[in-house]
Amino acid sequence: MINSLPPLALAPTFQELLPSGLILLILLGFYGWLAHRASRRATLETQPYGIPDAFCAGILAIWMITVIWQSLDAPKAITLNAILANSIVYSSLILGVIGVMGFQRESAVSFFGLQPSKFPKAAGTGLLWLLITYPLILVAQSFVQGVFGETDDAQMIVRYFLEHPDPRHRATVIFMAVIVAPVAEEILFRGYFYGVIRRFGGRLPALLTSSLLFAAIHVHLPSMLGLGLLAVILCLLYERTGSLWATITMHATFNALTILALILWPEMAR
């Protein structure tokens, strides 16, 4: 997934940050109230994940934490081959998860609510939730940008997209951001991580753990608050609909809007 940030200003004082901070707190309270109301109509059932699922999810989490840790000191660069390799890794992880579930005679389609009949309603709900919650994500990102002050630290994939305007590179990034990443990340983080932790540890630990891991795996500190809030919203959306079609649609549309903004207003990430 990608996430672009508007131009950053010089680091403001506490008094300058206070208004945006208060707005963020008010919005968090308002959306928290909406989340509480939505949780009363949750339709997601606790799936009977087994011990092999818990073991597999644990191994995946440890591997992702290792990748995050190693990325902190690694040279930051991105290439077309790296994007393609990332797509292969995502595909392999999804096949592995489905394989572990299939070994236990569990249906990934049923567990994740991916029956074709659920798509229209779930996708429509995902688009509605994006429309409703987008202001919160934007305000959170703006607040973090104010905290960090002036920097040239856009996500690598964003800079790569801006620096390679030819159709081949841009089509690859768009395919990765709008198709591969939303499908793979929703199955891994909302469907599997959230579902397994929810089964053995409860909703709140599942919400916090899967959302933190989702935000951290992007290895971009200025985006962590916005990505973390997006992850929480996606978990709540999954709870509300019981279908990953909703979260995939919201995630893909969020990334598509980011790409469209980069094309129309490339100065946003400069």
N, C-alpha and C positions, 0 to 999 in steps of 0.2 A: 504494500500500500504506500501511496505517496501523500505528502501533505505539504503545501507551500505556505510560506509566511510572508506577510507584507513587509515593506521596507522598515528597518529598525532605526529608531532615533537614539540620540545620546541618552545614557542612563539617567533617568529622572530622580528627583529627590523623593523622600517618603510622602511629602505633601502632594506632589504631583501624581504619585501612584495611588493615593488614597481614594480619589473618586472612582477610578476604574476598579479598584479592589472592592469597594462597597457595591458597585454594580454587579460584579461577579458574585459576591456573597448573596445578594438579593436574588439573582438568577438561580444560584445553586439551591437556595431555599424554595423558590417557586417550582423549579423542576424536580426537586426532592419531593415536594407535595404531589406533583403530577405522578411521579414514580410510585408513590405510596398508593394513590388511587388506582393506577394501572395494575399494581401487584394484586389487588383484590380480584381482578378478573384474569389472573394468570391461568393459562391452559397447559403449560408444560408439565408433563408427568415425570416422576422420578423413574428413570430407566434402570433395568436390572443389570447394570454393568457388573462384571465379575472381577476376580482377583487379577486375571491376565490383563484386563483393561487398566487396572490401577498400576500394575507393574509397567505396562507399556507407556502410560501417561507420565509416570515418574521418570522413566528413562528419557523420554522426549524432553521433559522439563529440564532435566540435568544437562542434556546435550545443548538445549537452547541457552541455558545460563552460561555454559562453557563458551559458546559462540559469542555471546554478548561480552563476556569478560575478555576474550581474546581480541575482540574488535576494538576495545578501548585503546589499546596501544598499537594496533595495526595501522599501516599506511592507508589513508582513505582514498580509494580510487574505484572507479566503476567503468566497465567496458561492456560492449555488446555481448561478448562471450560470457561475462559474469552474469548478465541478466538472463541469458538462455540457461546457464548452469543453475541459476536460482530457480527457474521454472521447473527444471528437471528434479531438483531436490524437493521442491514442494510436491510435485506429482508422486515422487517416491514415498514421501511421508504419508500422503493420503492413501496410497495403495497399501502401505504397511498397516495403517490404522484399520482400513477396511478388511485386510487380511486377518488381523487379530480378532476383529469382531466376527468375521465369517468362520474362523476356527471354532468359535464358541456358539456357532449357529445363531448369531445375532444379525439382524438386518440393519445395515447403516441407513438405508432409505427410510425405514420405519422409525428408527431411533432419532434421526435428525429431521423428521417431518418433511422429507423431500418427495413425497408422492406428487405426481404431476397435477392431481386434482386440487392440491392446496396452493399451487403457485399463484393464481390470479388474486385471491384475497390476501395472501401473505405478502405478495409483492406490493400491492396497493397500500397495505398497512406500513410496509417499510418506507415507501415514498412519503407517506403522511408523517411518519415519525421524523424523517430527515428534515422535512419542512418545518416541523415544530421545534426541533432541538438544535437546528443549525445556528441560531443566534447564540446559544450558550457556548458552543464550540468556538465560534469566532471571538466572543468576548474573552474566553479563557486564553486563546492564543494571543490576543492583543495584550492582555495583562502580562503574560510571560515575556512577550517582546519588550514591554516596558521595563521589566525587571532586568533583562539581559542587556538592554541598551543597544548601542550601535554595534553590529557584527555582520560578518559576511558568511554566516554559517547555515545556509539553506541545506536541506537534505541533499545528499549526493545524487540521488535519482532525479531530483528537481533540477539541479545544476546541469546534469548530463542531458536532460531533456532540452534545456535552453541552449546549451552549447552545441547540440547536434540537430539542426533543423531539417536535415534531409529526411525523406519519407521512410527509408528503411529503419533508421534508428528510432524515429518517433513512433512508427507503427509498432515496433517491438515494445517500447515503453508503454504505449497505450494498451496493448494486448496484455502485458504483464500486470498493469495497474487496474484495469477494468474487468478482466476475465480471470486470470490465473490467481492473483493475490486475493481478491474477495472470496472466491470459491474455496481456495486452500485454507486461508486464514479463518474463515468462518467454520469450516469443518474441524480444523485443529483446535482453535481457541474457544469458540462458543459451543460447537457440537461435542467435541471430545474432552478437552481439558475442563471446561465448565461442567459438562454433564457428569464426568467421572468424579470430580471433586464434590459436586453437589450430591452425588449418590452416597459418598462415604463421609463427607465432612459438613454438608449443609450449604444453604444458598449463599450466605454472607462470605464464608471463606472461599467459595467457588468464584463469587463475583470479584473479590479483591485480588485473589491470586491470578486468575486468568487475565484480568484487565491489566494488572501490573506487568505480567510477562509479555502481553501483547504490546504495551507501550514501550517496554525496554528493548524488545527484539528489533525495533527500528533504529536503535543506537543513535538517537538524536535528542539531546537533552532539552533544547528549546521547544520541542514538539510533544514532550512527554505528558504534560497536563492535558493538552487538547486530545491526544491519542488515548490517554487513560479515560477521559470523560466519554469519548466516542465508544470505547470498549465497554464501559459500564452501560451506556445507552443500548448498545447492541445486545448485551446480556439480558437487560430488561425487556427488550423487544422480543428476544427468543422466548423468555418466560411468558410474555403476553400472547404470542401467536403459536408457540410450540412447533415452529417451522423455521428452518434455516433459509428457506426461500426469502423470508422477510429480511433477515440480516444480510444475506448476500446482495439483495437488491439495494438496500440502503448503503452498504459498503461500496458497491460498484458505482452507484450514482454519486456518492461523496467524492470518490476518486475521479470520476469523469468530470465533475464540476471543477475540481482542482486543476485538471489538465486544460479544460476550456478556459479557465481564468488565466493560466500560464500562457496560452496561445494569444488571448486577447489583450492581456496586460502583463507582459513578461517582466516589466519593472517591479512587479510585486515581490519577486524573490531575489532581487539584486541588492 
